[in-house]
């Protein structure tokens, strides 16, 4: 076997595919639980409710699934039928202390991609300028990824204002009345917004949209998932492409723990299969793409197990996520739209100018169409009857602007291994600089929302980790202190390559997933460039 | 000892009154699913004496107003809060009820309900004392 790829998420499967296209023999290992989601084809989300049994089972869970308690309904708790994210009990087996870091992990085939929001925006030169990459090679890999996966090809102010490449092959999704209203306000006051270094445009979503007015016609009914593959999920298209290669083998049910080294080469992989600890000898290059946290865990455990006491920089990055809820008064009496697509259809960007952190701040605008609203009603600070009346009377005019703050490696933020328990601690502190940036950006966005003829209602702040854009656990850099070189190879383990966002030495505000896949492809391309 | 099942489950009359409070239309099919879900919940959830007390309070519209306020702000883990949210969730899953919810949208109702909320907020201590007084023997 030439290569063993660990992890079946967006980066893992795109690593495997890139290797196969080069003619390599590839094994893909993952834990590989499956969800067995039921799919139902209906014209739209509302008509789906005509069959109460199916509707309630999908939205609230079947007889075996507990409806989550209102006191602690979390993201991904609804619908209860979905279970691709590890529950607290499972996380407690991995971590001793999370220190208020909201960690989301998955043992499922496809990993967290089973519930991602399909948001993409390609990194530009400014985003990666201090990464010490071969930039031309990275952008070639990015071109391949964004033009292979169905991404909306959109040309608008986002491209021109923020130097965003025109990539993608899919037509853009249809905007609804609220989106069109905000776009019209943006165009009307464009000079003001340009002065404020703000741009608004259509979301670049990794969603199949051709041949229909509504992507959800292709998706079957779902919440936080898309069983029929309208939203890009690597376990469908990319895995199918991999499976067509004769030199591809997939091993499900393998939870990799660590590697055993001899003379700086991985000779054995230690993993659990069928509750048995196995130590398997390998002669292959290993591509680690289990996601930043799991890759970081495997890497750190390997260092300890092999007594590598080299002083290296490790980190933990996530874009801080903040939401500002707003009301568009002009939309108060508008009818509810049955259009199914539930994701943000608009994105924005602000250039915040001089700052030590990255300059570009990414924004996503979400307007409510077909969604399951009880958790939102429950979250309002009133009794349930009043919350329901308020919510249903204004929800067609409600919107949420989410913004993401970039992150950088800091010595306070990392994964630390506890020898005694064989578990990890998450250490993460938001510095004063980030808190100041947050306040600055919040003020700017509220002004922008006003100018878009909407009223900011409430700012919702989340714990660190909530954005699920994890990176930087095995960072790359030119100095010897960084464990990974500019081509993704671990400097002191000859046959180990980091093919996911673990290697990012900083984290831009933009959505991470397809950029991480681009990085994975870049690493593979450079393995073959025989550098 | 109170029968555990009775603490969690609703009879049809209770379901009808809670649904009516939330301005939802009752349906036997929803009622059946509701009680299955509540039975499942009873296997995981412990109940308190306060849950028993709330269960015994007569569920007329006035009491439900106050109880809704009480469980939102003072007794967040109550079984009644679970029941009310589950009723809302199930009715939202139902096509007919969802259409009713959309059809009955009226911004002026919100102002009326806000006034009611303020009234409940102010008068809550009085109601609470009355309820305690009326049910003192059940608490002992």
Interface residues (C-beta under 8 A of the other chain):
Chain A: X46 X47 X49 X50 X52 X53 X55 X56 X59 X60 X61 X63 X64 X65 X66 X67 X69 X70 X71 X332 X333 X336 X372 X373 X374 X377 X378 X382 X383 X384 X385 X386 X388 X389 X390 X392 X393 X394
Chain B: X21 X22 X23 X27 X29 X30 X33 X36 X37 X40 X41 X44 X45 X65 X68 X69 X72 X76 X77 X81 X82 X84 X85 X86 X88 X89 X90 X92 X93 X94 X95 X98 X101 X102 X104 X105 X106 X107 X109 X110 X113 X114 X116 X117 X120
